[in-house]
Amino acid sequence: MMLRIFSLIAAASLLAACGGGGSEQTVDYSARKKGQVYYSYPADAQTGVSVHAPVVVQFSEPPALDDQDVSLIGPDGPVDVVLSRADQERSLVITPQVPLAFNSDYRLELTGMTLAGFSDGELAFTTASAGKGPASEQQQAQAFSVTRVAPSGDQAQPLMDFSTLHLQFSQPLDAATVDYGTTVRLEASGGALVEATALVGGNRLSVDPAADLQPGQPYTLVLDAALSSRFGTALSGDTEFAVNPQDSEPRETLALEAMAADPVKGCNEDGVTLSPLSGAPINCVPLIARLLGNTTVSKLSGDVFADLAFIPNFPDASPLRIRKGSLLSGEPLEVLIGGQLPAGFDSGEVTVSFLSDATGYLLPAPYSEQPEAPRRIMLTLDLAFSTADSRANGAFTQSLVQVELVGRAIVEEGRMIIDALGVVEPEVLGIETAFGVLSFHMESYQDQENAPEPPVDITGPSLQSWQPGDYADRFRPGDPIVLNLSETPDQDSIEAGVSVTLTDQGAPVPFQWVLDGASLILTPEQPLAFGTEYQVTLTDGVEDLYGNPATPETLLFSMPDYSPDAPRTPYAATVYPGFACAVNPPSRDLGNGIQGQCASAFQNQAGDLLPVVEMPANRPIEVQFSQDMDTTSMVLGEACGEGSVRVEKIDASGNCLEAVPAYLSRNSRSLTVMPAQPWEKGVLYQYVLGSHASTGCGQGVICSLAGMPLQTAQLLAPAANEGGPDMAIAFTGAPATGNVFLPLRNLPKADVNANFELDADEQKAVEDPPGSGEYPTPTNAASLFVTDTGGLATGANVGCPLNQSCPEEKFTYLNGGINVDILGWNEDEQAVEVLLYPPVLMTTNSSVYAQILGLVEPEVPTEPLVMRARYADDGNGNRTEPVRGYIRHDGNSLTFETTLDLFLDAPEMEAPLGLPHNLHSLELNDLQLRGPLTFLPDGRLVIGLLSLNAQNIDVSIGGGAATIDLQIPAGGVNLTYQSGSIK
């Protein structure tokens, strides 16, 4: 055994000296020092490179290059970069200051140097597609086809008996159409299905056979035409690929140590071991994001066991494999919001699991035939991240498919030393794509006979947290069930209805599932029903990557009760971009940036002129609804004036010039429209949500499941079953943004059915503590008290007649949501800055009993109140700016604070004797809000806000003939906003 290992290393050394098929590297320095290029990242002609990747070139000796001699050229010309150096000035690190463009070609120019071993004498590479954003950035071609199959099976990439097959496509796959055994099949001769795992991520598909293939036997990878892209495009082009594996035997297993950057110090401290390629700490996983700042990093370590094919049989490319189930462990990530504010927890131990056999090659030195030139190593890894803390695990755990490492390998004193670079791009909280450059470093153990053995895992997955968990009152139809496990399960052990079940009173509920890291996401084929109890069962049939069974769990939850009483039309709880109301057409002045006033039955008291807002080029239109919607009523128009959802280029008069090609995603309570191309800077657009000012559904109308049309203009005082005019919201295209968009919902809420009434079976305020007579303001409610009366009004009370006490009735209950942008750290404020796009809050009816002239005491229902947040002043008296808020740390925990100016309207209220009232755009200014920012056990973010100051509502009836002074006391507004499902 020992002799064979030494022979293996000796053979590797020999090949490194020979340089394999590498070409002679000639470098014209024009009076500069002579030298050789030993390494580059990306590799020359590499495709699918992250837009966050640095460019690294390592020379045999320090090059005589000044900063101005280095240029990175892209589709728009030279890129703004920062240069640094590593490995005693031999490694040149070029870091772009902004992300590179997607699907674009780049080249590195070094003045005075012609690199004969590179494409056209320069390092050239192509960036990857986007994972989100406009369709043109997510796809490489209009046709959906396979663009790459690896291994290629040629001399440079021999296809082995242990190879994992890696496919890349021109468009991102629709994961729901990927089903191994039907739409994806690896077949032996005669058509027998080979047992294998299929992993999907974006435009990448990995197929890992469960057992080694038989060398010399023909196989075929077959893709079915039912496989489609995220944009609904059917697969075209080649759909069958020959797989002819070669024999890797006799092979050896090489034990390598991925050591920590330092046994004690953190990755960001001085004195840790640095990569000779990047100059960054080795085996550290940084996560750079607006939400986290640039200080979040985990220090990885562990042993890796590589199977190497018999090298003498593969002199040009030596295949290697790291087996599925391999693990690397990382120290806890310190979770800092904006990179500055402690979240109150760390991640716990970080685990990186290999989801498939990672395969790659030891290749000849690509650019030099110098004997000392390192060999190149290429590795493709399918990974999963998970953490020990449930909150962090919910926020971070995920699968990363086909992470590509490009490295170098040298042999020193009988040890193989590997350094490699790659980029990981994980999602954070499901709302932002972070990135980190991984500087990987491994060294083989010198004494392979006594090297550590692969660890034996005997512990199966267990449940860490789940959605909805203890928060079923915040769950809504269309939300997925999420099980966050302590470790990544083997997806081949998951079978819907068998190893994982979902039932309603014992009856199976069909669902689709997907695995993302250690999160198992169950999506019912039909949205879950209100008022129904469900049971989720996780059985020991679910196993981890080592075959250990999961700890069984039986989970019960009940959907909130939903009253069928007094049904009302649905409305748009939030829209983005813009403000959630149909505008009065005569008030529109698009040429001057004026959206118009909200349409109102009292148009002369309709409030501010709303602005035409800007829309970043890389964002979709997003709408949230108050009720379950009929998704079939959401029809994207393909021509001007067509469809219930229309996106159009318009002129300054609002006339449609052309329909914008786009893709519509529909959910029970939301819709998203992604344009085919980025929004053009300065171009005027509008999107239209179709409705009509009558009852029932119809063509071009968005409707609820109950068949009621979308209400778009609450200020018109519509009948409860009527819709409104089309909601047309204009915006102008703007440059792409790196801010983090976060839609939030008001949850939990008492008015579950959003009919603006607190029905008999809906939860009212609760006495707390019992018997105290105290009724704290419930979540998502506001308290209302009478402080004085005047004129004809000689007395008044909220909730009950004057001679009665009803503290539990002095509340109005709120419905709505809010969209925010997280900008990042604000040094002046010492806080994370947030933009709030003004929301509309709808309230339930409250009854005010007013005594007139000491004689009559009519009940005056307010009917639904409309609370419209106003845009902030731009400094010139115009209300056109988003509202600002701040996330701070008060020494103990995170808090959020903001101040809103509001309009209050009671469009349906009828005052006594039919007299007019002043509750039309009544100003409620300086509503100061502050409260805790916390995280649920599954990682979802929750913001709780209480009002800090009292708000007086001075109601005037009959032009002042009667007055009723109401007040929302300090602490009387209690709001809770929650982020949506992370998965």
Protein Blocks (a to p, Z undefined) as FASTA:
>chain_A
ZZmmmmmmmmmmmmmmnopmaccddddeehpacdddfbdcddehiahiafkbccddddfb
dcdddfklpccddfkopaddddddeehhlaccdddfbdcdehiacddddehiacfkbghh
iacddddddfbdjfklmpcbfbdcdfbdcdehiaklccdfkbccddddfbdcdfklpcgh
ilpccddehhiacddddddehjaccdddfbdcdehiacdddddfkbccfkopacehjfbd
cdddddfbdcdddddddddfbfkbcfkbghiacdfklopaehiacdddfklojmbccdde
dddddddddfklmmmbccddddehiacddddddddehhlacghiaebjaddddfbdcddd
ddddfkbccfklccddddddddddddfblklmmmmgccdehiacddddddeehiacdddd
ddddddehhlaccdddddddddddfblmlgccddddfbdcddfbdcekjmlmmgcehiac
ddddfbdcdfklpcghilpccdeehiacddddddehjaccdddfbdcdehiacdddddfk
bccfkopacdddddddddddddfehiaddddfbacedjdddddfklpcfknopabjcddf
blmlnopadddddddfkbccddddfbdcdfklpccdfbehiajbdcddddfkopafbdcd
ddddddfkbccdddfbdcdehiacdddddddddehidehiacdfkopacdfblknopafk
bccdddddddddddddfbdcddddddddfklnonopacfkbccdddddehklpacddehi
addddfbdehjblbdcehiafkbccfklmcccdedddddddfbjcfklopacdddddddd
ddddddddddehhlaccdddebjaddddddddehlopafbccddddddehjaccdddddd
dddddfkbccehhiacfkehiacehiacdddddddfkopacdddddfbdcdddddeehhp
accdddddehiaccddddddfZZ
